[in-house]
Amino acid sequence: MDEASNRHGAGLGIVLISPDGLVIEQTVNLGFTASNNEAKYEALLAGLKLALYIKATELMVYSDSQLVVNQILGDYEA
């Protein structure tokens, strides 16, 4: 997942890759302003929703956000 937030709005990019190599890419324009951290969480949520939609049974999430990863793991308080 990747995200961007600036004065023009916020958007996300999500890539799901199946074990057999099928790639599903999705971009999302949030339609509202968001902080960088909010955009990171929106990217995570959008990726999880996409995984549910395609009925994924297992999921590995990768993020470059130390904040999001550590909050999800419970190492940081939310």
C-alpha positions, 0 to 999 in steps of 0.5 A, spaced: 500 500 500 502 507 498 498 513 500 499 521 498 496 527 501 497 534 499 493 540 499 489 537 493 487 531 496 489 524 498 489 518 494 491 511 495 494 505 491 493 498 493 496 492 490 494 485 492 498 479 489 496 472 490 500 466 491 500 464 484 502 471 481 495 474 480 496 482 481 490 486 483 491 493 483 487 499 485 487 506 486 483 510 490 481 518 491 479 519 498 475 525 496 477 529 502 483 532 505 487 527 510 493 528 514 499 523 511 497 518 517 490 518 516 491 516 508 496 511 511 490 508 515 485 509 509 490 505 505 490 499 510 483 499 510 481 499 503 486 494 502 483 490 507 476 491 504 479 489 497 481 482 500 475 481 503 471 482 497 475 477 493 475 472 499 482 472 500 483 467 506 490 469 508 493 476 508 500 479 509 500 486 509 506 490 507 507 498 509 512 503 509 509 506 515 512 504 522 507 508 526 501 504 522 505 497 523 507 498 530 500 500 532 497 494 529 502 490 532 500 493 539 507 496 540 505 503 539 498 505 543 493 508 538 
